[in-house]
Amino acid sequence: MRFSAKNWHQPDYGFIITLACIIIFGLIMLSSASVSLSYEKFGDSYYLLKHQILWGALPGLIAFIIFSFIDYRIFKKISFWMLLVSIGLLVMVFIPGIGSGYGTAKSWINILGASFQPSELVKLTFVIYLASWLENRGHKRAGDFSEGLVPFLSVLGIITFLLVLQPDLGTMTIIALISLTIYFIGGANLMHMVGVGLGSIVGLWVLIRIAPYRAARLSIFLHPELDPQGIGYHINQAFLAIGSGGIWGRGFGMSRQKFQYLPEVSGDSIFAIIAEELGFLVVTLLIGGYIFLLLRGLKIAQLAQDNFGKLLVIGIVSWILIQTFVNIGAMVGLLPLTGVPLPFISYGGTSLAVLMAACGIVVNVSRQTRE
């Protein structure tokens, strides 16, 4: 069935307003959390904020507007090629002179001084590909072993293998959880899912065993009091920041931990700075904003005109929620530290731009839902 633009209606403004509030809040908090790091590295207290706006928020806003007006069904026709290109970009990070790294991870492409993280794009293109593939398969074929599970695991295996090589276990985990969510909704056999879950646990155990630093992270997760000046330094400083914020916080801009104490204050650890400066009540409102974004997304998915739109929206909102849970869970000690950014808030232009583009697709689906 075809739908023309004349059948479109007003988008879901609840989704749009909530998204805008979270993004603006994120930029405000980044201006505070990154001030010390920006000045130390670049001699400009607002360098990272400016970089985030220039390379994240502005491209993201343009992509959001364009994608919110482009019929989302177009992506179904080119989903395979989009995924193929993004996998090619994942391979390019290993090419000397093009790929670049940060810490132990080699996850960036650097061209003419501009850095881009292909794994963020893969999150979106894989969601689009799976939504298209599952709609074409239908529930019956998606639940079949040879026609459903084997092709699904084959593509997922290629992506996770490339991410393990970087190594980027955090992003690999996020992509695996998102894809399993879409596959389950799209018609996966329950016993197959149980088998994949058990296999994933074994695989993670092997990855932890072969890398001493991952085993150390797991030990600190289980016993954060161990080695507080060594491997446990990061999580203990995060606990200190969150705990010292209390209910009301120290006040905006008044964090102490951002001054060379807490690692990754503008990235993975920004939630701890938010808790320290603004306290428990504001943190609760922020989490409530993410949950409201999820609920609006699920409502849009429920009213989508086709299964592709439904799976597409579920994939995008589950991506936001899963990544939020993993980031915050790590900061409060519910999960091991994984290096996963907080959606729309942590520093990272690629992450912000791609997430905003994905939300533009959600808005486009909301323009065409059944009223």
Backbone hydrogen bonds in HBPLUS format (Angstrom, degrees):
<---DONOR---> <-ACCEPTOR-->    atom                        ^
c    i                          cat <-CA-CA->   ^        H-A-AA   ^      H-
h    n   atom  resd res      DA  || num        DHA   H-A  angle D-A-AA Bond
n    s   type  num  typ     dist DA aas  dist angle  dist       angle   num
A0007-ASN N   A0004-SER O   3.01 MM   3  5.77 164.0  2.03 121.6 126.6     1
A0008-TRP N   A0005-ALA O   3.00 MM   3  5.25 163.9  2.03 111.1 116.1     2
A0009-HIS N   A0367-ARG O   2.87 MM 358  5.13 157.9  1.92 142.4 149.9     3
A0016-ILE N   A0012-ASP O   3.22 MM   4  6.57 162.9  2.25 148.3 153.0     4
A0017-ILE N   A0013-TYR O   2.85 MM   4  5.89 171.7  1.86 151.6 153.9     5
A0018-THR N   A0014-GLY O   3.14 MM   4  6.11 161.6  2.18 139.5 145.1     6
A0019-LEU N   A0015-PHE O   2.98 MM   4  6.10 161.3  2.01 148.2 153.9     7
A0020-ALA N   A0016-ILE O   2.92 MM   4  6.14 161.5  1.95 150.5 155.6     8
A0021-CYS N   A0017-ILE O   2.95 MM   4  6.17 157.5  2.00 149.8 155.5     9
A0022-ILE N   A0018-THR O   3.06 MM   4  6.31 158.9  2.10 151.6 156.4    10
A0023-ILE N   A0019-LEU O   3.02 MM   4  6.26 163.3  2.04 154.7 159.1    11
A0024-ILE N   A0020-ALA O   2.96 MM   4  6.11 169.8  1.97 153.9 156.8    12
A0025-PHE N   A0021-CYS O   2.91 MM   4  5.96 160.0  1.95 144.6 151.1    13
A0026-GLY N   A0022-ILE O   2.84 MM   4  5.99 149.4  1.94 142.3 151.2    14
A0027-LEU N   A0023-ILE O   3.00 MM   4  6.34 153.5  2.07 150.7 156.6    15
A0028-ILE N   A0024-ILE O   3.01 MM   4  6.28 157.5  2.06 150.2 156.5    16
A0029-MET N   A0025-PHE O   2.92 MM   4  6.17 163.2  1.95 152.8 157.1    17
A0030-LEU N   A0026-GLY O   2.85 MM   4  6.00 149.3  1.94 144.2 153.4    18
A0031-SER N   A0027-LEU O   3.03 MM   4  6.21 146.5  2.14 140.6 148.5    19
A0032-SER N   A0029-MET O   3.13 MM   3  5.19 131.2  2.38  95.5 108.1    20
A0033-ALA N   A0029-MET O   2.79 MM   4  6.01 176.5  1.79 160.9 161.9    21
A0034-SER N   A0030-LEU O   2.99 MM   4  5.65 159.6  2.04 143.4 147.3    22
A0035-VAL N   A0032-SER O   3.45 MM   3  5.56 164.2  2.48 106.0 110.5    23
A0038-SER N   A0034-SER O   2.80 MM   4  5.76 164.7  1.82 161.7 166.3    24
A0039-TYR N   A0035-VAL O   3.17 MM   4  6.23 158.6  2.22 139.6 145.0    25
A0040-GLU N   A0036-SER O   2.96 MM   4  6.13 160.8  2.00 151.1 156.8    26
A0041-LYS N   A0037-LEU O   3.02 MM   4  6.12 164.6  2.04 152.4 155.6    27
A0042-PHE N   A0038-SER O   2.85 MM   4  5.56 155.4  1.91 143.1 151.1    28
A0043-GLY N   A0039-TYR O   2.93 MM   4  4.24 138.8  2.10 111.6 118.4    29
A0047-TYR N   A0044-ASP O   3.14 MM   3  5.26 164.1  2.16 120.7 117.9    30
A0050-LYS N   A0046-TYR O   2.95 MM   4  6.15 165.4  1.97 154.3 158.1    31
A0051-HIS N   A0047-TYR O   2.89 MM   4  6.12 159.3  1.93 152.3 158.7    32
A0052-GLN N   A0048-LEU O   2.88 MM   4  6.02 152.9  1.95 142.8 150.1    33
A0053-ILE N   A0049-LEU O   2.97 MM   4  6.26 155.4  2.03 150.8 157.1    34
A0054-LEU N   A0050-LYS O   2.87 MM   4  6.05 166.6  1.89 153.2 157.2    35
A0055-TRP N   A0051-HIS O   2.87 MM   4  5.80 168.3  1.88 150.7 154.4    36
A0056-GLY N   A0052-GLN O   2.84 MM   4  4.96 126.7  2.12 125.4 134.9    37
A0057-ALA N   A0052-GLN O   2.89 MM   5  6.36 153.4  1.96 146.4 155.2    38
A0058-LEU N   A0053-ILE O   2.91 MM   5  5.87 164.3  1.93 158.7 159.8    39
A0060-GLY N   A0056-GLY O   2.91 MM   4  5.76 146.6  2.02 140.1 151.0    40
A0061-LEU N   A0057-ALA O   2.77 MM   4  5.91 148.2  1.87 144.9 153.1    41
A0062-ILE N   A0058-LEU O   3.05 MM   4  6.31 163.1  2.08 153.5 157.2    42
A0063-ALA N   A0059-PRO O   2.91 MM   4  6.13 165.0  1.94 149.9 154.2    43
A0064-PHE N   A0060-GLY O   2.75 MM   4  5.88 153.6  1.82 145.4 153.7    44
A0065-ILE N   A0061-LEU O   2.98 MM   4  6.19 164.5  2.01 151.7 154.2    45
A0066-ILE N   A0062-ILE O   3.00 MM   4  6.23 169.1  2.02 153.1 156.3    46
A0067-PHE N   A0063-ALA O   2.85 MM   4  5.89 171.4  1.85 153.8 156.8    47
A0068-SER N   A0064-PHE O   2.95 MM   4  5.95 140.8  2.11 140.5 150.9    48
A0069-PHE N   A0066-ILE O   3.09 MM   3  5.47 150.3  2.19 106.6 115.5    49
A0070-ILE N   A0066-ILE O   3.05 MM   4  6.27 123.9  2.37 142.8 158.6    50
A0074-ILE N   A0071-ASP O   3.02 MM   3  5.96 168.4  2.03 129.4 132.6    51
A0075-PHE N   A0072-TYR O   3.16 MM   3  5.77 141.9  2.31 113.0 120.5    52
A0076-LYS N   A0073-ARG O   3.08 MM   3  5.23 136.9  2.27  99.0 110.9    53
A0077-LYS N   A0074-ILE O   3.15 MM   3  5.58 132.3  2.39 106.3 116.9    54
A0082-MET N   A0078-ILE O   2.94 MM   4  6.16 155.4  2.00 157.9 165.8    55
A0083-LEU N   A0079-SER O   3.04 MM   4  6.25 160.2  2.08 149.0 153.5    56
A0084-LEU N   A0080-PHE O   2.92 MM   4  6.14 156.4  1.98 145.6 152.9    57
A0085-VAL N   A0081-TRP O   2.97 MM   4  6.11 161.8  2.01 147.6 151.3    58
A0086-SER N   A0082-MET O   3.09 MM   4  6.29 162.0  2.13 146.3 151.3    59
A0087-ILE N   A0083-LEU O   2.90 MM   4  6.12 150.3  1.99 150.5 158.6    60
A0088-GLY N   A0084-LEU O   2.96 MM   4  6.19 151.0  2.05 142.5 150.9    61
A0089-LEU N   A0085-VAL O   2.95 MM   4  6.32 144.9  2.07 144.6 154.4    62
A0090-LEU N   A0086-SER O   3.03 MM   4  6.35 142.9  2.17 136.1 145.9    63
A0090-LEU N   A0087-ILE O   3.05 MM   3  4.91 117.4  2.45  90.3 106.2    64
A0091-VAL N   A0087-ILE O   3.06 MM   4  6.46 145.5  2.18 145.6 154.4    65
A0092-MET N   A0088-GLY O   3.09 MM   4  6.39 142.9  2.24 139.7 150.0    66
A0094-PHE N   A0091-VAL O   3.11 MM   3  5.96 166.4  2.13 123.0 127.1    67
A0095-ILE N   A0092-MET O   3.03 MM   3  5.25 166.4  2.05 112.0 116.3    68
A0098-ILE N   A0095-ILE O   3.07 MM   3  5.61 160.1  2.11 134.6 139.9    69
A0099-GLY N   A0095-ILE O   2.91 MM   4  5.49 173.4  1.91 160.5 162.6    70
A0110-ASN N   A0098-ILE O   2.68 MM  12  5.35 174.8  1.68 164.9 165.7    71
A0100-SER N   A0108-TRP O   2.79 MM   8  5.08 154.6  1.85 136.8 139.5    72
A0108-TRP N   A0100-SER O   3.12 MM   8  5.08 158.7  2.17 164.5 157.8    73
A0102-TYR N   A0105-ALA O   2.84 MM   3  5.57 151.5  1.92 160.7 170.1    74
A0105-ALA N   A0102-TYR O   3.26 MM   3  5.57 148.2  2.37 133.9 128.7    75
A0106-LYS N   A0166-GLN O   3.01 MM  60  5.00 151.9  2.09 116.7 125.4    76
A0109-ILE N   A0116-PHE O   2.77 MM   7  5.19 159.4  1.81 153.8 161.0    77
A0116-PHE N   A0109-ILE O   2.89 MM   7  5.19 141.7  2.04 142.7 154.7    78
A0111-ILE N   A0114-ALA O   2.96 MM   3  5.34 159.4  2.01 155.1 152.0    79
A0114-ALA N   A0111-ILE O   3.00 MM   3  5.34 163.8  2.02 118.6 120.7    80
A0120-GLU N   A0117-GLN O   3.15 MM   3  5.93 149.0  2.25 121.5 128.0    81
A0121-LEU N   A0118-PRO O   2.99 MM   3  5.20 119.0  2.38 102.1 117.1    82
A0122-VAL N   A0118-PRO O   2.97 MM   4  6.32 151.4  2.05 152.8 161.8    83
A0123-LYS N   A0119-SER O   3.31 MM   4  6.55 144.4  2.44 137.1 144.0    84
A0124-LEU N   A0121-LEU O   3.09 MM   3  5.43 119.9  2.47 104.1 117.0    85
A0125-THR N   A0121-LEU O   2.99 MM   4  6.30 173.0  1.99 161.8 162.8    86
A0126-PHE N   A0122-VAL O   2.82 MM   4  5.64 158.3  1.86 148.3 153.5    87
A0127-VAL N   A0123-LYS O   3.27 MM   4  6.30 149.3  2.37 132.4 140.2    88
A0128-ILE N   A0124-LEU O   3.01 MM   4  6.33 163.7  2.04 155.2 159.1    89
A0129-TYR N   A0125-THR O   2.89 MM   4  6.04 160.4  1.93 143.6 149.5    90
A0130-LEU N   A0126-PHE O   2.88 MM   4  5.99 167.2  1.90 148.3 151.8    91
A0131-ALA N   A0127-VAL O   3.00 MM   4  6.14 161.7  2.03 149.9 155.1    92
A0132-SER N   A0128-ILE O   3.06 MM   4  6.27 160.0  2.11 149.0 154.1    93
A0133-TRP N   A0129-TYR O   2.80 MM   4  5.97 167.4  1.82 156.4 160.6    94
A0134-LEU N   A0130-LEU O   2.84 MM   4  5.86 164.7  1.86 150.9 154.8    95
A0135-GLU N   A0131-ALA O   3.14 MM   4  6.20 151.3  2.23 137.6 145.1    96
A0136-ASN N   A0132-SER O   3.06 MM   4  6.29 160.2  2.10 150.0 155.2    97
A0137-ARG N   A0133-TRP O   2.96 MM   4  6.16 147.4  2.07 142.7 152.2    98
A0138-GLY N   A0134-LEU O   2.92 MM   4  5.95 160.6  1.96 147.0 151.6    99
A0142-ALA N   A0138-GLY O   2.96 MM   4  5.95 154.7  2.02 153.1 161.3   100
A0143-GLY N   A0139-HIS O   3.12 MM   4  6.18 140.9  2.28 140.6 148.4   101
A0144-ASP N   A0141-ARG O   3.11 MM   3  5.08 154.9  2.18 100.2 108.1   102
A0148-GLY N   A0144-ASP O   2.89 MM   4  5.00 132.4  2.12 122.9 132.4   103
A0149-LEU N   A0144-ASP O   3.09 MM   5  6.59 152.1  2.17 150.5 158.7   104
A0150-VAL N   A0145-PHE O   2.99 MM   5  6.23 162.8  2.02 171.3 175.0   105
A0152-PHE N   A0148-GLY O   3.16 MM   4  6.19 160.5  2.20 150.2 156.3   106
A0153-LEU N   A0149-LEU O   2.88 MM   4  6.05 169.7  1.89 160.4 162.4   107
A0154-SER N   A0150-VAL O   2.97 MM   4  6.05 144.9  2.09 145.6 155.7   108
A0155-VAL N   A0151-PRO O   3.19 MM   4  6.44 165.5  2.22 154.7 155.0   109
A0156-LEU N   A0152-PHE O   3.06 MM   4  6.21 169.5  2.07 153.6 156.8   110
A0157-GLY N   A0153-LEU O   2.73 MM   4  5.62 146.9  1.84 135.8 145.5   111
A0158-ILE N   A0154-SER O   3.18 MM   4  6.44 149.1  2.28 142.7 149.0   112
A0159-ILE N   A0155-VAL O   3.24 MM   4  6.58 165.3  2.27 153.5 156.1   113
A0160-THR N   A0156-LEU O   2.90 MM   4  6.11 171.5  1.91 157.7 160.4   114
A0161-PHE N   A0157-GLY O   2.92 MM   4  5.89 151.5  2.00 140.9 149.0   115
A0162-LEU N   A0158-ILE O   3.16 MM   4  6.40 160.1  2.20 146.6 150.7   116
A0163-LEU N   A0159-ILE O   3.07 MM   4  6.35 151.6  2.15 147.5 155.8   117
A0164-VAL N   A0160-THR O   2.85 MM   4  6.05 148.9  1.95 147.5 155.7   118
A0165-LEU N   A0161-PHE O   3.10 MM   4  6.36 148.3  2.20 144.5 152.5   119
A0166-GLN N   A0163-LEU O   3.22 MM   3  5.27 137.8  2.41  95.3 106.4   120
A0168-ASP N   A0163-LEU O   2.73 MM   5  5.33 143.4  1.86 145.7 156.0   121
A0172-MET N   A0168-ASP O   3.07 MM   4  6.25 160.6  2.11 149.8 156.0   122
A0173-THR N   A0169-LEU O   2.95 MM   4  6.07 154.3  2.02 143.5 149.4   123
A0174-ILE N   A0170-GLY O   3.05 MM   4  6.38 158.0  2.10 149.2 155.1   124
A0175-ILE N   A0171-THR O   2.93 MM   4  6.15 171.9  1.94 159.5 160.5   125
A0176-ALA N   A0172-MET O   2.96 MM   4  6.10 157.6  2.01 146.6 153.3   126
A0177-LEU N   A0173-THR O   2.96 MM   4  6.15 161.2  2.00 150.6 155.2   127
A0178-ILE N   A0174-ILE O   2.94 MM   4  6.17 161.7  1.97 154.9 160.1   128
A0179-SER N   A0175-ILE O   2.96 MM   4  6.06 169.4  1.97 150.3 153.6   129
A0180-LEU N   A0176-ALA O   2.97 MM   4  6.10 155.4  2.04 146.4 153.2   130
A0181-THR N   A0177-LEU O   3.03 MM   4  6.17 149.3  2.13 141.3 149.3   131
A0182-ILE N   A0178-ILE O   3.04 MM   4  6.41 162.7  2.07 155.9 159.4   132
A0183-TYR N   A0179-SER O   2.89 MM   4  6.02 163.0  1.92 148.0 153.6   133
A0184-PHE N   A0180-LEU O   2.91 MM   4  5.95 155.6  1.97 142.4 148.7   134
A0185-ILE N   A0181-THR O   3.08 MM   4  6.33 167.1  2.09 151.7 154.5   135
A0186-GLY N   A0182-ILE O   2.80 MM   4  5.90 145.3  1.92 146.1 157.1   136
A0188-ALA N   A0183-TYR O   3.08 MM   5  5.67 141.3  2.23 145.8 149.3   137
A0187-GLY N   A0184-PHE O   3.35 MM   3  5.63 167.4  2.36 106.8 110.3   138
A0192-HIS N   A0189-ASN O   3.05 MM   3  5.19 118.2  2.45  99.2 114.7   139
A0193-MET N   A0189-ASN O   3.01 MM   4  6.38 152.3  2.09 151.9 160.2   140
A0194-VAL N   A0190-LEU O   2.99 MM   4  6.34 151.2  2.08 147.1 154.9   141
A0195-GLY N   A0191-MET O   2.99 MM   4  6.24 159.2  2.04 146.5 151.8   142
A0196-VAL N   A0192-HIS O   2.88 MM   4  6.17 156.2  1.94 150.2 156.9   143
A0197-GLY N   A0193-MET O   2.85 MM   4  6.03 155.1  1.91 146.3 153.5   144
A0198-LEU N   A0194-VAL O   2.98 MM   4  6.26 160.8  2.02 151.5 155.7   145
A0199-GLY N   A0195-GLY O   2.92 MM   4  6.08 159.3  1.96 146.4 152.9   146
A0200-SER N   A0196-VAL O   2.82 MM   4  5.97 148.8  1.91 145.2 153.7   147
A0201-ILE N   A0197-GLY O   3.08 MM   4  6.36 152.4  2.16 145.2 151.8   148
A0202-VAL N   A0198-LEU O   3.12 MM   4  6.44 160.6  2.16 149.1 153.7   149
A0203-GLY N   A0199-GLY O   2.88 MM   4  6.13 158.1  1.93 146.6 153.3   150
A0204-LEU N   A0200-SER O   2.85 MM   4  6.08 159.5  1.89 151.6 156.3   151
A0205-TRP N   A0201-ILE O   2.97 MM   4  6.18 155.2  2.04 145.5 152.6   152
A0206-VAL N   A0202-VAL O   2.97 MM   4  6.29 153.0  2.05 149.5 156.5   153
A0207-LEU N   A0203-GLY O   2.99 MM   4  6.28 162.0  2.02 150.4 155.1   154
A0208-ILE N   A0204-LEU O   2.90 MM   4  6.11 151.6  1.98 148.3 156.1   155
A0209-ARG N   A0205-TRP O   2.93 MM   4  6.13 154.7  2.00 145.2 152.3   156
A0210-ILE N   A0206-VAL O   3.01 MM   4  6.24 150.4  2.10 153.0 159.7   157
A0211-ALA N   A0208-ILE O   3.40 MM   3  5.45 150.4  2.50  98.9 107.1   158
A0214-ARG N   A0211-ALA O   3.05 MM   3  5.51 132.4  2.28 111.6 123.6   159
A0215-ALA N   A0211-ALA O   3.22 MM   4  6.59 157.9  2.27 153.0 159.6   160
A0216-ALA N   A0212-PRO O   2.89 MM   4  6.15 150.8  1.98 148.0 156.5   161
A0217-ARG N   A0213-TYR O   3.04 MM   4  6.24 149.3  2.14 135.4 143.1   162
A0218-LEU N   A0214-ARG O   3.00 MM   4  6.31 153.7  2.07 147.6 154.5   163
A0219-SER N   A0215-ALA O   2.98 MM   4  6.24 154.7  2.04 145.3 152.2   164
A0220-ILE N   A0216-ALA O   2.96 MM   4  6.23 156.4  2.02 149.7 155.6   165
A0221-PHE N   A0217-ARG O   2.91 MM   4  6.11 148.0  2.01 142.8 152.1   166
A0222-LEU N   A0218-LEU O   3.05 MM   4  6.32 154.3  2.12 147.7 153.5   167
A0223-HIS N   A0219-SER O   2.80 MM   4  5.96 144.7  1.92 142.0 153.4   168
A0226-LEU N   A0223-HIS O   3.05 MM   3  5.84 170.1  2.06 126.4 129.6   169
A0230-GLY N   A0227-ASP O   3.02 MM   3  5.16 160.3  2.06 110.0 116.3   170
A0232-GLY N   A0227-ASP O   3.00 MM   5  5.33 143.8  2.13 152.6 150.5   171
A0233-TYR N   A0230-GLY O   3.07 MM   3  5.33 165.6  2.09 114.2 116.9   172
A0236-ASN N   A0232-GLY O   3.16 MM   4  6.16 158.5  2.21 149.8 156.4   173
A0237-GLN N   A0233-TYR O   2.96 MM   4  6.10 153.8  2.03 153.0 159.7   174
A0238-ALA N   A0234-HIS O   3.01 MM   4  6.29 147.0  2.12 145.6 155.5   175
A0239-PHE N   A0235-ILE O   2.91 MM   4  6.19 157.1  1.96 147.9 153.5   176
A0240-LEU N   A0236-ASN O   3.01 MM   4  6.20 153.4  2.08 139.8 147.1   177
A0241-ALA N   A0237-GLN O   2.98 MM   4  6.21 154.1  2.05 142.5 148.8   178
A0242-ILE N   A0238-ALA O   2.95 MM   4  6.19 171.7  1.96 157.8 159.3   179
A0243-GLY N   A0239-PHE O   2.82 MM   4  5.86 164.9  1.84 150.9 156.1   180
A0244-SER N   A0240-LEU O   2.98 MM   4  5.94 153.4  2.05 141.4 148.2   181
A0245-GLY N   A0242-ILE O   3.28 MM   3  5.42 144.8  2.41  99.3 109.2   182
A0249-GLY N   A0245-GLY O   2.65 MM   4  4.02 128.2  1.91 165.3 156.5   183
A0280-PHE N   A0246-GLY O   2.90 MM  34  6.12 146.2  2.02 135.5 146.4   184
A0281-LEU N   A0247-ILE O   3.35 MM  34  5.97 170.5  2.36 147.4 146.7   185
A0250-ARG N   A0276-GLU O   2.88 MM  26  6.20 163.5  1.91 148.0 152.5   186
A0251-GLY N   A0277-GLU O   2.73 MM  26  4.78 153.0  1.80 134.0 139.0   187
A0254-MET N   A0251-GLY O   2.99 MM   3  5.35 158.9  2.03 138.2 137.9   188
A0259-PHE N   A0256-ARG O   3.21 MM   3  5.85 165.3  2.24 116.9 121.4   189
A0261-TYR N   A0257-GLN O   3.33 MM   4  4.97 140.6  2.50 135.2 140.9   190
A0262-LEU N   A0257-GLN O   2.88 MM   5  5.28 173.3  1.88 150.3 148.5   191
A0267-GLY N   A0264-GLU O   3.13 MM   3  5.09 142.5  2.27  98.6 109.7   192
A0269-SER N   A0264-GLU O   2.98 MM   5  5.43 152.0  2.06 154.1 154.1   193
A0347-TYR N   A0266-SER O   2.68 MM  81  5.52 162.7  1.71 150.9 155.7   194
A0270-ILE N   A0267-GLY O   3.36 MM   3  5.71 169.9  2.37 118.1 118.3   195
A0272-ALA N   A0269-SER O   3.02 MM   3  5.61 130.9  2.27 113.7 124.7   196
A0274-ILE N   A0270-ILE O   2.96 MM   4  6.30 156.0  2.02 151.9 158.6   197
A0275-ALA N   A0271-PHE O   2.95 MM   4  6.25 160.6  1.99 151.5 156.1   198
A0276-GLU N   A0272-ALA O   2.93 MM   4  6.12 149.6  2.02 141.0 149.7   199
A0277-GLU N   A0273-ILE O   2.90 MM   4  6.06 164.4  1.92 153.9 157.1   200
A0278-LEU N   A0274-ILE O   2.83 MM   4  5.68 164.0  1.85 151.9 157.4   201
A0279-GLY N   A0275-ALA O   2.96 MM   4  4.59 136.3  2.16 112.7 122.2   202
A0283-VAL N   A0279-GLY O   3.18 MM   4  6.38 160.6  2.22 150.1 156.1   203
A0284-THR N   A0280-PHE O   2.87 MM   4  6.06 152.4  1.95 148.7 156.1   204
A0285-LEU N   A0281-LEU O   3.05 MM   4  6.38 151.0  2.14 143.0 150.6   205
A0286-LEU N   A0282-VAL O   2.89 MM   4  6.20 153.2  1.96 149.6 157.1   206
A0287-ILE N   A0283-VAL O   2.96 MM   4  6.26 163.8  1.98 153.1 156.5   207
A0288-GLY N   A0284-THR O   2.87 MM   4  6.06 152.2  1.95 143.0 151.8   208
A0289-GLY N   A0285-LEU O   2.88 MM   4  6.17 139.8  2.04 141.3 152.0   209
A0289-GLY N   A0286-LEU O   3.04 MM   3  5.00 121.7  2.39  93.0 107.9   210
A0290-TYR N   A0286-LEU O   3.13 MM   4  6.58 152.8  2.21 149.8 155.8   211
A0291-ILE N   A0287-ILE O   3.00 MM   4  6.32 158.9  2.05 149.5 155.6   212
A0292-PHE N   A0288-GLY O   2.87 MM   4  6.07 155.9  1.93 146.8 153.5   213
A0293-LEU N   A0289-GLY O   2.96 MM   4  6.16 152.0  2.04 144.3 152.0   214
A0294-LEU N   A0290-TYR O   3.00 MM   4  6.34 151.1  2.08 145.2 152.7   215
A0295-LEU N   A0291-ILE O   2.91 MM   4  6.25 159.6  1.96 152.1 157.1   216
A0296-ARG N   A0292-PHE O   2.91 MM   4  6.13 162.5  1.94 152.9 157.0   217
A0297-GLY N   A0293-LEU O   2.97 MM   4  6.10 153.5  2.05 140.9 149.0   218
A0298-LEU N   A0294-LEU O   2.84 MM   4  6.15 155.5  1.90 153.8 160.3   219
A0299-LYS N   A0295-LEU O   3.02 MM   4  6.23 149.2  2.12 142.0 150.3   220
A0300-ILE N   A0296-ARG O   2.96 MM   4  6.26 155.1  2.03 147.9 154.4   221
A0301-ALA N   A0297-GLY O   2.89 MM   4  6.18 159.2  1.93 150.2 156.1   222
A0302-GLN N   A0298-LEU O   2.90 MM   4  6.08 152.9  1.98 142.6 149.9   223
A0303-LEU N   A0299-LYS O   3.19 MM   4  6.44 143.2  2.34 142.3 150.8   224
A0303-LEU N   A0300-ILE O   3.17 MM   3  5.29 127.2  2.47  97.4 110.4   225
A0304-ALA N   A0301-ALA O   3.21 MM   3  5.07 164.1  2.24 102.2 106.8   226
A0370-ARG N   A0303-LEU O   2.88 MM  67  5.36 161.9  1.91 151.1 153.2   227
A0310-LYS N   A0306-ASP O   3.14 MM   4  6.42 157.2  2.19 145.6 152.4   228
A0311-LEU N   A0307-ASN O   2.90 MM   4  6.06 170.3  1.91 153.7 155.2   229
A0312-LEU N   A0308-PHE O   2.89 MM   4  5.95 153.5  1.96 147.7 156.0   230
A0313-VAL N   A0309-GLY O   3.05 MM   4  6.17 166.7  2.07 149.1 151.4   231
A0314-ILE N   A0310-LYS O   3.05 MM   4  6.23 166.4  2.07 150.8 155.1   232
A0315-GLY N   A0311-LEU O   2.90 MM   4  5.98 155.2  1.97 142.8 149.7   233
A0316-ILE N   A0312-LEU O   3.08 MM   4  6.35 155.8  2.14 146.5 152.5   234
A0317-VAL N   A0313-VAL O   2.95 MM   4  6.15 176.3  1.95 162.7 163.2   235
A0318-SER N   A0314-ILE O   2.94 MM   4  5.85 150.9  2.02 141.6 150.2   236
A0319-TRP N   A0315-GLY O   3.01 MM   4  6.04 144.3  2.14 134.9 144.6   237
A0320-ILE N   A0316-ILE O   3.12 MM   4  6.47 156.8  2.17 147.4 152.2   238
A0321-LEU N   A0317-VAL O   2.99 MM   4  6.20 166.2  2.00 146.9 150.6   239
A0322-ILE N   A0318-SER O   2.78 MM   4  5.77 168.4  1.79 150.6 154.7   240
A0323-GLN N   A0319-TRP O   3.05 MM   4  6.03 166.6  2.07 146.5 150.8   241
A0324-THR N   A0320-ILE O   2.99 MM   4  6.07 151.8  2.07 142.2 150.6   242
A0325-PHE N   A0321-LEU O   2.88 MM   4  6.08 163.3  1.91 153.2 157.5   243
A0326-VAL N   A0322-ILE O   2.91 MM   4  6.14 160.5  1.95 152.6 157.8   244
A0327-ASN N   A0323-GLN O   3.02 MM   4  6.12 162.1  2.05 145.2 150.0   245
A0328-ILE N   A0324-THR O   2.96 MM   4  6.10 174.2  1.96 159.5 159.7   246
A0329-GLY N   A0325-PHE O   2.74 MM   4  5.53 151.3  1.82 140.0 150.0   247
A0330-ALA N   A0326-VAL O   3.06 MM   4  6.07 147.9  2.17 136.4 143.3   248
A0331-MET N   A0327-ASN O   3.17 MM   4  6.48 153.3  2.25 145.5 152.8   249
A0332-VAL N   A0328-ILE O   3.04 MM   4  6.30 145.1  2.16 153.0 161.6   250
A0334-LEU N   A0329-GLY O   2.68 MM   5  4.73 136.6  1.86 155.0 155.2   251
A0335-LEU N   A0329-GLY O   3.08 MM   6  5.20 142.1  2.23 113.7 109.7   252
A0333-GLY N   A0330-ALA O   3.37 MM   3  5.15 159.1  2.42  96.5 102.4   253
A0345-ILE N   A0342-LEU O   3.12 MM   3  5.65 160.1  2.16 135.2 140.2   254
A0346-SER N   A0342-LEU O   3.01 MM   4  5.13 171.4  2.02 147.2 150.1   255
A0352-LEU N   A0348-GLY O   3.16 MM   4  6.38 169.5  2.17 156.5 159.2   256
A0353-ALA N   A0349-GLY O   2.94 MM   4  6.01 171.2  1.95 155.3 158.2   257
A0354-VAL N   A0350-THR O   2.97 MM   4  6.01 168.2  1.99 153.1 156.7   258
A0355-LEU N   A0351-SER O   3.02 MM   4  6.06 160.3  2.06 146.8 152.8   259
A0356-MET N   A0352-LEU O   2.96 MM   4  6.13 157.5  2.01 149.7 155.8   260
A0357-ALA N   A0353-ALA O   2.98 MM   4  6.20 152.5  2.05 144.4 152.3   261
A0358-ALA N   A0354-VAL O   2.91 MM   4  6.16 156.8  1.96 148.2 154.5   262
A0359-CYS N   A0355-LEU O   2.94 MM   4  6.22 152.1  2.02 145.0 152.5   263
A0360-GLY N   A0356-MET O   2.96 MM   4  6.23 137.1  2.15 138.7 150.4   264
A0360-GLY N   A0357-ALA O   3.07 MM   3  5.00 124.5  2.39  91.9 106.8   265
A0361-ILE N   A0357-ALA O   3.25 MM   4  6.70 141.7  2.40 142.6 151.6   266
A0361-ILE N   A0358-ALA O   3.09 MM   3  5.22 125.6  2.40  96.9 110.1   267
A0362-VAL N   A0358-ALA O   3.19 MM   4  6.65 150.0  2.29 142.2 150.2   268
A0363-VAL N   A0359-CYS O   2.96 MM   4  6.27 156.9  2.02 147.5 153.2   269
A0364-ASN N   A0360-GLY O   2.99 MM   4  6.28 150.1  2.08 141.7 149.8   270
A0365-VAL N   A0361-ILE O   2.98 MM   4  6.34 156.0  2.04 150.9 156.7   271
A0366-SER N   A0362-VAL O   2.95 MM   4  6.28 151.9  2.03 145.8 154.3   272
A0367-ARG N   A0363-VAL O   3.05 MM   4  6.39 130.4  2.31 141.1 153.9   273
A0367-ARG N   A0364-ASN O   3.12 MM   3  5.13 134.7  2.34  95.6 108.0   274
A0368-GLN N   A0365-VAL O   2.98 MM   3  5.35 153.0  2.05 109.4 118.0   275
